[in-house]
């Protein structure tokens, strides 16, 4: 490649690298990413609530079991007291005491039955809450799946474009002297991915600083045979 063409090739390389930078920014700024993060946070919050509700259900169920066991025990005591009444029907004092005991036992059984009903009503409300949480989690999961597929599709398209640009970049760098590519890549690493620019008039198209006549003269004097010098302002390679 002639020295005159090296400057043009270098600027083509700059254009390719700018496009690669844009693609990289697009990859990092895909709108699905923050949405998926928000959904993941919401899903975790729902999972925590579901766990709390499940623990509440367990406590309710354990309370119901304890009350039912107590009711069963009290019912057995009532039957036993009734049996004793029948066996001691002529003993007024004992029958009276047993009757009072049965009355108290039945009151407690009645209270237990009421409490069990209240706890079952509470479980009914818990069922409704659990369904709401489950429905919400199912919706979020479906939305996550939808966004993930969309994200993967966008990433695939951007990566395909990036691969094509990388191939163009390899072809362009192969046309340039290795030392020039090394200088360019060094500045590209130091200058947010833009390692060279064209000089239009007196203005560097990378930093957009207008060079003085003296700076321009020195830049031209120090440029290589391909017309590639250094911007005195931003220190990028300058195609003059």
Secondary structure, DSSP 8 states (H G I E B T S, - for coil): --HHHHHHHHHHHHHHHHHHHHHHHHHHT-HHHHHHHHHHHHHHHHHHHHHHHHHHHHHHHHHHHHHHHHHHHHHHHHHHHHHHHHHTTT-HHHHHHHHHHHHHHHHHHHHHHHHHHHHHHHHHHHHHHHHHHHHHHHHHHHHHHHHHHHHHHHHHHHHHHHHHHHHHHHHHHHHS-HHHHHHHHHHHHHTTT--EEEEETTEETTT--B--HHHHHHHHHH--TTSEEE-TTT--EEE-
